[in-house]
Amino acid sequence: MDESRPACRSQFMEDWLQDRGIRREATQKLMRIFDVWDIAGGEKLELLGACADDAEYLGRLREGVEILPHDEESCRRAMNILSIQRSLEEFAPDAPQWRDDWVHQPIKGLGYERPIDIMRHEGLPGIERVRRYTKTLGHL
């Protein structure tokens, strides 16, 4: 095992920390996911761990002028949100409207809370909680 790399780091995280192209691609994918989830600008920023009133930053991300930061928390937030969307697509490939609305619906397996609220209010732990739940969708 490579002793210079902590065992908990994934290859995605290593690539994230080293490759601006990976962060640029992830930034654009996240902007598209946020659009289909139909969430407000402040909510997008909260999910990214940014200041909720920095509309200019969000605009720069959307335009590709800026990319997500070079840090582990940003990587973990992005990786988990991308995984949530991928799980929803795998669970309901023929139901795009259901997938798009899912984050706004109270979910029994999440204590009748809306996933968007969990992710916004609990931050990274909430995003990870929702990701863990979406991984179980095909097994419920």
HELIX and SHEET records of a PDB file:
HELIX    1   1 GLN A   11  GLN A   18  1                                   8    
HELIX    2   2 ARG A   20  TRP A   37  1                                  18    
HELIX    3   3 GLY A   41  LEU A   48  1                                   8    
HELIX    4   4 ALA A   55  GLU A   63  1                                   9    
HELIX    5   5 GLU A   72  PHE A   91  1                                  20    
HELIX    6   6 PRO A   96  TRP A  102  1                                   7    
HELIX    7   7 LYS A  108  LEU A  110  5                                   3    
HELIX    8   8 PRO A  115  GLU A  122  1                                   8    
HELIX    9   9 LEU A  124  LYS A  135  1                                  12    
HELIX   10  10 LEU A  137  HIS A  139  5                                   3    
END                                                                             
